[in-house]
């Protein structure tokens, strides 16, 4: 009977540890996807190439990692708007209209998760 509380405690602690690796992998995928996209990243009215955008988001994640405990929180809290001005970031890809970066990143996250679930 003494094992039951221990097992319950272990079970409650397990999901964050299990999903921590997934979160890191998902965020890394999103940041890399921006860098490899060839799209233009617009932040605070200035246009930046995809490599600069990747670098900027890596810096924001490095500094604000504690606020991004999931890929969704990374998108919402760090990768969708300027923490200084509050202005939304947009992404302009060749042949497409500009979209808010949060929408673009959410679509990439859904694709990543679909691929990951298909490979299991």
mmCIF file of the C-alpha atoms, coordinates in Angstrom:
data_MODEL
# 
_entry.id   MODEL 
# 
loop_
_atom_site.group_PDB 
_atom_site.id 
_atom_site.type_symbol 
_atom_site.label_atom_id 
_atom_site.label_alt_id 
_atom_site.label_comp_id 
_atom_site.label_asym_id 
_atom_site.label_entity_id 
_atom_site.label_seq_id 
_atom_site.pdbx_PDB_ins_code 
_atom_site.Cartn_x 
_atom_site.Cartn_y 
_atom_site.Cartn_z 
_atom_site.occupancy 
_atom_site.B_iso_or_equiv 
_atom_site.pdbx_formal_charge 
_atom_site.auth_seq_id 
_atom_site.auth_comp_id 
_atom_site.auth_asym_id 
_atom_site.auth_atom_id 
_atom_site.pdbx_PDB_model_num 
ATOM 1   C CA . UNK A 1 1   ? 0.000  0.000  0.000   1.00 0.00 ? 1   UNK A CA 1 
ATOM 2   C CA . UNK A 1 2   ? 2.914  2.350  0.605   1.00 0.00 ? 2   UNK A CA 1 
ATOM 3   C CA . UNK A 1 3   ? 3.868  2.009  -3.050  1.00 0.00 ? 3   UNK A CA 1 
ATOM 4   C CA . UNK A 1 4   ? 0.642  3.519  -4.331  1.00 0.00 ? 4   UNK A CA 1 
ATOM 5   C CA . UNK A 1 5   ? 1.403  7.106  -3.226  1.00 0.00 ? 5   UNK A CA 1 
ATOM 6   C CA . UNK A 1 6   ? 4.885  6.725  -4.660  1.00 0.00 ? 6   UNK A CA 1 
ATOM 7   C CA . UNK A 1 7   ? 3.515  5.483  -7.981  1.00 0.00 ? 7   UNK A CA 1 
ATOM 8   C CA . UNK A 1 8   ? 0.966  8.304  -8.138  1.00 0.00 ? 8   UNK A CA 1 
ATOM 9   C CA . UNK A 1 9   ? 3.664  10.863 -7.393  1.00 0.00 ? 9   UNK A CA 1 
ATOM 10  C CA . UNK A 1 10  ? 5.892  9.360  -10.076 1.00 0.00 ? 10  UNK A CA 1 
ATOM 11  C CA . UNK A 1 11  ? 3.042  9.376  -12.602 1.00 0.00 ? 11  UNK A CA 1 
ATOM 12  C CA . UNK A 1 12  ? 2.328  13.035 -11.888 1.00 0.00 ? 12  UNK A CA 1 
ATOM 13  C CA . UNK A 1 13  ? 5.971  13.939 -12.363 1.00 0.00 ? 13  UNK A CA 1 
ATOM 14  C CA . UNK A 1 14  ? 6.477  11.870 -15.495 1.00 0.00 ? 14  UNK A CA 1 
ATOM 15  C CA . UNK A 1 15  ? 4.608  13.868 -18.165 1.00 0.00 ? 15  UNK A CA 1 
ATOM 16  C CA . UNK A 1 16  ? 6.678  17.066 -17.891 1.00 0.00 ? 16  UNK A CA 1 
ATOM 17  C CA . UNK A 1 17  ? 9.883  15.058 -18.116 1.00 0.00 ? 17  UNK A CA 1 
ATOM 18  C CA . UNK A 1 18  ? 8.584  13.045 -21.053 1.00 0.00 ? 18  UNK A CA 1 
ATOM 19  C CA . UNK A 1 19  ? 7.339  16.067 -22.946 1.00 0.00 ? 19  UNK A CA 1 
ATOM 20  C CA . UNK A 1 20  ? 10.308 18.334 -22.206 1.00 0.00 ? 20  UNK A CA 1 
ATOM 21  C CA . UNK A 1 21  ? 12.285 16.746 -25.031 1.00 0.00 ? 21  UNK A CA 1 
ATOM 22  C CA . UNK A 1 22  ? 9.348  17.095 -27.394 1.00 0.00 ? 22  UNK A CA 1 
ATOM 23  C CA . UNK A 1 23  ? 9.010  20.785 -26.539 1.00 0.00 ? 23  UNK A CA 1 
ATOM 24  C CA . UNK A 1 24  ? 12.686 21.467 -27.202 1.00 0.00 ? 24  UNK A CA 1 
ATOM 25  C CA . UNK A 1 25  ? 12.533 19.554 -30.487 1.00 0.00 ? 25  UNK A CA 1 
ATOM 26  C CA . UNK A 1 26  ? 9.376  21.363 -31.581 1.00 0.00 ? 26  UNK A CA 1 
ATOM 27  C CA . UNK A 1 27  ? 10.757 24.809 -30.791 1.00 0.00 ? 27  UNK A CA 1 
ATOM 28  C CA . UNK A 1 28  ? 14.049 24.006 -32.499 1.00 0.00 ? 28  UNK A CA 1 
ATOM 29  C CA . UNK A 1 29  ? 12.091 22.854 -35.540 1.00 0.00 ? 29  UNK A CA 1 
ATOM 30  C CA . UNK A 1 30  ? 10.067 26.080 -35.620 1.00 0.00 ? 30  UNK A CA 1 
ATOM 31  C CA . UNK A 1 31  ? 13.117 28.328 -35.322 1.00 0.00 ? 31  UNK A CA 1 
ATOM 32  C CA . UNK A 1 32  ? 14.982 26.367 -37.981 1.00 0.00 ? 32  UNK A CA 1 
ATOM 33  C CA . UNK A 1 33  ? 11.910 26.396 -40.256 1.00 0.00 ? 33  UNK A CA 1 
ATOM 34  C CA . UNK A 1 34  ? 11.927 30.180 -40.212 1.00 0.00 ? 34  UNK A CA 1 
ATOM 35  C CA . UNK A 1 35  ? 15.640 30.279 -41.005 1.00 0.00 ? 35  UNK A CA 1 
ATOM 36  C CA . UNK A 1 36  ? 15.280 27.877 -43.931 1.00 0.00 ? 36  UNK A CA 1 
ATOM 37  C CA . UNK A 1 37  ? 12.027 29.350 -45.270 1.00 0.00 ? 37  UNK A CA 1 
ATOM 38  C CA . UNK A 1 38  ? 13.439 32.038 -47.535 1.00 0.00 ? 38  UNK A CA 1 
ATOM 39  C CA . UNK A 1 39  ? 10.607 34.252 -46.298 1.00 0.00 ? 39  UNK A CA 1 
ATOM 40  C CA . UNK A 1 40  ? 10.852 37.845 -45.118 1.00 0.00 ? 40  UNK A CA 1 
ATOM 41  C CA . UNK A 1 41  ? 10.223 38.461 -41.441 1.00 0.00 ? 41  UNK A CA 1 
ATOM 42  C CA . UNK A 1 42  ? 8.729  41.853 -40.614 1.00 0.00 ? 42  UNK A CA 1 
ATOM 43  C CA . UNK A 1 43  ? 9.228  43.112 -37.101 1.00 0.00 ? 43  UNK A CA 1 
ATOM 44  C CA . UNK A 1 44  ? 8.555  46.625 -35.877 1.00 0.00 ? 44  UNK A CA 1 
ATOM 45  C CA . UNK A 1 45  ? 8.162  47.788 -39.459 1.00 0.00 ? 45  UNK A CA 1 
ATOM 46  C CA . UNK A 1 46  ? 11.594 46.519 -40.557 1.00 0.00 ? 46  UNK A CA 1 
ATOM 47  C CA . UNK A 1 47  ? 12.094 43.694 -43.023 1.00 0.00 ? 47  UNK A CA 1 
ATOM 48  C CA . UNK A 1 48  ? 14.563 40.945 -42.169 1.00 0.00 ? 48  UNK A CA 1 
ATOM 49  C CA . UNK A 1 49  ? 15.717 37.927 -44.129 1.00 0.00 ? 49  UNK A CA 1 
ATOM 50  C CA . UNK A 1 50  ? 14.975 34.464 -42.813 1.00 0.00 ? 50  UNK A CA 1 
ATOM 51  C CA . UNK A 1 51  ? 18.460 33.907 -41.378 1.00 0.00 ? 51  UNK A CA 1 
ATOM 52  C CA . UNK A 1 52  ? 18.226 37.140 -39.372 1.00 0.00 ? 52  UNK A CA 1 
ATOM 53  C CA . UNK A 1 53  ? 14.758 36.149 -38.185 1.00 0.00 ? 53  UNK A CA 1 
ATOM 54  C CA . UNK A 1 54  ? 16.079 32.781 -37.021 1.00 0.00 ? 54  UNK A CA 1 
ATOM 55  C CA . UNK A 1 55  ? 18.901 34.461 -35.137 1.00 0.00 ? 55  UNK A CA 1 
ATOM 56  C CA . UNK A 1 56  ? 16.501 36.925 -33.502 1.00 0.00 ? 56  UNK A CA 1 
ATOM 57  C CA . UNK A 1 57  ? 14.111 34.189 -32.361 1.00 0.00 ? 57  UNK A CA 1 
ATOM 58  C CA . UNK A 1 58  ? 16.992 32.095 -31.019 1.00 0.00 ? 58  UNK A CA 1 
ATOM 59  C CA . UNK A 1 59  ? 18.085 35.066 -28.939 1.00 0.00 ? 59  UNK A CA 1 
ATOM 60  C CA . UNK A 1 60  ? 14.528 35.651 -27.680 1.00 0.00 ? 60  UNK A CA 1 
ATOM 61  C CA . UNK A 1 61  ? 14.145 31.979 -26.803 1.00 0.00 ? 61  UNK A CA 1 
ATOM 62  C CA . UNK A 1 62  ? 17.520 31.861 -25.052 1.00 0.00 ? 62  UNK A CA 1 
ATOM 63  C CA . UNK A 1 63  ? 16.540 34.868 -22.927 1.00 0.00 ? 63  UNK A CA 1 
ATOM 64  C CA . UNK A 1 64  ? 12.881 33.980 -22.408 1.00 0.00 ? 64  UNK A CA 1 
ATOM 65  C CA . UNK A 1 65  ? 12.955 30.191 -22.291 1.00 0.00 ? 65  UNK A CA 1 
ATOM 66  C CA . UNK A 1 66  ? 11.214 30.154 -18.909 1.00 0.00 ? 66  UNK A CA 1 
ATOM 67  C CA . UNK A 1 67  ? 8.130  31.692 -20.556 1.00 0.00 ? 67  UNK A CA 1 
ATOM 68  C CA . UNK A 1 68  ? 7.988  29.041 -23.284 1.00 0.00 ? 68  UNK A CA 1 
ATOM 69  C CA . UNK A 1 69  ? 7.287  25.726 -21.590 1.00 0.00 ? 69  UNK A CA 1 
ATOM 70  C CA . UNK A 1 70  ? 5.485  24.471 -24.707 1.00 0.00 ? 70  UNK A CA 1 
ATOM 71  C CA . UNK A 1 71  ? 5.728  25.163 -28.418 1.00 0.00 ? 71  UNK A CA 1 
ATOM 72  C CA . UNK A 1 72  ? 2.389  26.990 -28.250 1.00 0.00 ? 72  UNK A CA 1 
ATOM 73  C CA . UNK A 1 73  ? 3.694  29.282 -25.515 1.00 0.00 ? 73  UNK A CA 1 
ATOM 74  C CA . UNK A 1 74  ? 6.873  29.879 -27.509 1.00 0.00 ? 74  UNK A CA 1 
ATOM 75  C CA . UNK A 1 75  ? 4.741  31.004 -30.441 1.00 0.00 ? 75  UNK A CA 1 
ATOM 76  C CA . UNK A 1 76  ? 2.405  33.102 -28.311 1.00 0.00 ? 76  UNK A CA 1 
ATOM 77  C CA . UNK A 1 77  ? 4.872  34.695 -25.927 1.00 0.00 ? 77  UNK A CA 1 
ATOM 78  C CA . UNK A 1 78  ? 8.091  34.992 -27.901 1.00 0.00 ? 78  UNK A CA 1 
ATOM 79  C CA . UNK A 1 79  ? 7.607  34.543 -31.638 1.00 0.00 ? 79  UNK A CA 1 
ATOM 80  C CA . UNK A 1 80  ? 4.424  36.450 -32.477 1.00 0.00 ? 80  UNK A CA 1 
ATOM 81  C CA . UNK A 1 81  ? 5.109  40.009 -31.442 1.00 0.00 ? 81  UNK A CA 1 
ATOM 82  C CA . UNK A 1 82  ? 7.695  42.436 -30.239 1.00 0.00 ? 82  UNK A CA 1 
ATOM 83  C CA . UNK A 1 83  ? 8.191  42.413 -26.497 1.00 0.00 ? 83  UNK A CA 1 
ATOM 84  C CA . UNK A 1 84  ? 9.234  46.067 -26.756 1.00 0.00 ? 84  UNK A CA 1 
ATOM 85  C CA . UNK A 1 85  ? 6.519  47.595 -28.951 1.00 0.00 ? 85  UNK A CA 1 
ATOM 86  C CA . UNK A 1 86  ? 3.813  44.917 -28.805 1.00 0.00 ? 86  UNK A CA 1 
ATOM 87  C CA . UNK A 1 87  ? 3.525  45.013 -32.619 1.00 0.00 ? 87  UNK A CA 1 
ATOM 88  C CA . UNK A 1 88  ? 2.724  41.715 -34.300 1.00 0.00 ? 88  UNK A CA 1 
ATOM 89  C CA . UNK A 1 89  ? 5.409  40.065 -36.408 1.00 0.00 ? 89  UNK A CA 1 
ATOM 90  C CA . UNK A 1 90  ? 4.459  39.034 -39.925 1.00 0.00 ? 90  UNK A CA 1 
ATOM 91  C CA . UNK A 1 91  ? 6.000  36.639 -42.411 1.00 0.00 ? 91  UNK A CA 1 
ATOM 92  C CA . UNK A 1 92  ? 5.968  37.236 -46.166 1.00 0.00 ? 92  UNK A CA 1 
ATOM 93  C CA . UNK A 1 93  ? 6.826  34.204 -48.265 1.00 0.00 ? 93  UNK A CA 1 
ATOM 94  C CA . UNK A 1 94  ? 7.367  34.372 -52.037 1.00 0.00 ? 94  UNK A CA 1 
ATOM 95  C CA . UNK A 1 95  ? 4.061  34.043 -53.856 1.00 0.00 ? 95  UNK A CA 1 
ATOM 96  C CA . UNK A 1 96  ? 1.994  34.424 -50.679 1.00 0.00 ? 96  UNK A CA 1 
ATOM 97  C CA . UNK A 1 97  ? 0.389  37.241 -48.762 1.00 0.00 ? 97  UNK A CA 1 
ATOM 98  C CA . UNK A 1 98  ? 1.889  38.345 -45.469 1.00 0.00 ? 98  UNK A CA 1 
ATOM 99  C CA . UNK A 1 99  ? 0.544  36.427 -42.478 1.00 0.00 ? 99  UNK A CA 1 
ATOM 100 C CA . UNK A 1 100 ? 1.018  36.933 -38.752 1.00 0.00 ? 100 UNK A CA 1 
ATOM 101 C CA . UNK A 1 101 ? 4.012  34.899 -37.629 1.00 0.00 ? 101 UNK A CA 1 
ATOM 102 C CA . UNK A 1 102 ? 1.877  33.140 -35.031 1.00 0.00 ? 102 UNK A CA 1 
ATOM 103 C CA . UNK A 1 103 ? -0.331 31.699 -37.770 1.00 0.00 ? 103 UNK A CA 1 
ATOM 104 C CA . UNK A 1 104 ? 2.642  30.682 -39.892 1.00 0.00 ? 104 UNK A CA 1 
ATOM 105 C CA . UNK A 1 105 ? 4.405  29.012 -36.961 1.00 0.00 ? 105 UNK A CA 1 
ATOM 106 C CA . UNK A 1 106 ? 1.243  27.252 -35.793 1.00 0.00 ? 106 UNK A CA 1 
ATOM 107 C CA . UNK A 1 107 ? 0.844  25.752 -39.269 1.00 0.00 ? 107 UNK A CA 1 
ATOM 108 C CA . UNK A 1 108 ? 4.480  24.539 -39.195 1.00 0.00 ? 108 UNK A CA 1 
ATOM 109 C CA . UNK A 1 109 ? 3.928  23.071 -35.716 1.00 0.00 ? 109 UNK A CA 1 
ATOM 110 C CA . UNK A 1 110 ? 0.865  21.159 -36.913 1.00 0.00 ? 110 UNK A CA 1 
ATOM 111 C CA . UNK A 1 111 ? 2.857  19.804 -39.873 1.00 0.00 ? 111 UNK A CA 1 
ATOM 112 C CA . UNK A 1 112 ? 5.712  18.780 -37.571 1.00 0.00 ? 112 UNK A CA 1 
ATOM 113 C CA . UNK A 1 113 ? 3.386  16.972 -35.188 1.00 0.00 ? 113 UNK A CA 1 
ATOM 114 C CA . UNK A 1 114 ? 1.603  15.207 -38.040 1.00 0.00 ? 114 UNK A CA 1 
ATOM 115 C CA . UNK A 1 115 ? 4.944  13.985 -39.417 1.00 0.00 ? 115 UNK A CA 1 
ATOM 116 C CA . UNK A 1 116 ? 6.064  12.899 -35.942 1.00 0.00 ? 116 UNK A CA 1 
ATOM 117 C CA . UNK A 1 117 ? 2.871  10.944 -35.300 1.00 0.00 ? 117 UNK A CA 1 
ATOM 118 C CA . UNK A 1 118 ? 3.107  9.252  -38.717 1.00 0.00 ? 118 UNK A CA 1 
ATOM 119 C CA . UNK A 1 119 ? 6.660  8.106  -38.035 1.00 0.00 ? 119 UNK A CA 1 
ATOM 120 C CA . UNK A 1 120 ? 5.768  6.391  -34.739 1.00 0.00 ? 120 UNK A CA 1 
# 
